[in-house]
């Protein structure tokens, strides 16, 4: 368990979407580096194995080089997948401030398909207000983009 999971007063982003596919089909999309690159960003060094460390590259800001450092923290095939999401720099204010969070994907069968639930947890306020605001809107766009590529 990371510090983000234990953080008092932290905020979470939650996005739910139901897709007309089996959990196994959605799982393959969430755990393939090529597919992740299509709905989110290209992961570097990604493997869906607990302990695997990988990165994403985004726009740098101030002292932050734009690298998001991730580590797979939970893999429960066809049910749950989670990784840490750390970036930013302590001297940055606003965009690029220090961030230590966790991204969790949960799948559950429902009538007509699978509920995919994203929880991005551990945003500490006020330091992460900008990240929380921007990523709240971002994840609302990212999760629906998964639908058209599921099962390819």
RAFENNOR-V776448 format. One record per backbone hydrogen bond with DSSP energy under -1.0 kcal/mol. CO is the residue of the C=O (numbers start at 1). NH is the residue of the N-H. E is the energy in kcal/mol with one decimal. If there is no record, write none. Layout:
co nh e
CO NH E
CO NH E
This chain:
co nh e
3 7 -1.0
7 10 -1.0
11 123 -2.3
13 120 -2.5
15 118 -3.0
17 116 -3.5
19 21 -1.7
19 114 -2.8
22 26 -1.8
23 27 -2.9
24 28 -1.6
25 29 -1.0
26 30 -2.2
27 31 -1.6
32 36 -2.8
33 37 -2.0
35 39 -1.4
36 40 -2.7
44 55 -1.9
47 49 -2.3
49 52 -2.7
52 72 -2.6
54 70 -3.0
55 44 -3.0
56 68 -2.9
61 64 -2.7
64 61 -1.7
66 58 -2.7
68 56 -1.8
69 86 -2.7
70 54 -2.1
71 84 -2.6
72 51 -2.9
74 82 -2.4
76 79 -2.4
76 80 -2.4
79 107 -3.0
80 76 -3.2
81 105 -3.3
82 73 -2.4
82 74 -1.6
83 103 -3.1
85 101 -2.3
86 69 -3.3
87 99 -2.9
89 92 -1.5
94 97 -1.8
96 89 -2.3
99 87 -1.9
101 85 -2.8
102 121 -2.7
103 83 -2.4
104 119 -2.4
105 81 -2.4
106 117 -2.8
108 115 -3.2
110 113 -2.4
113 110 -2.5
114 19 -2.7
115 108 -1.8
116 17 -2.1
117 106 -2.5
118 15 -2.3
119 104 -2.5
120 13 -2.6
121 102 -2.1
123 11 -2.8
124 128 -3.6
126 129 -1.9
128 132 -3.1
129 133 -2.5
130 134 -2.8
131 135 -3.0
132 136 -2.0
133 137 -1.6
134 138 -2.2
135 139 -3.0
136 140 -1.2
138 141 -1.2
138 142 -2.3
139 143 -2.3
143 146 -1.5
146 149 -1.2
146 150 -1.0
149 152 -1.8
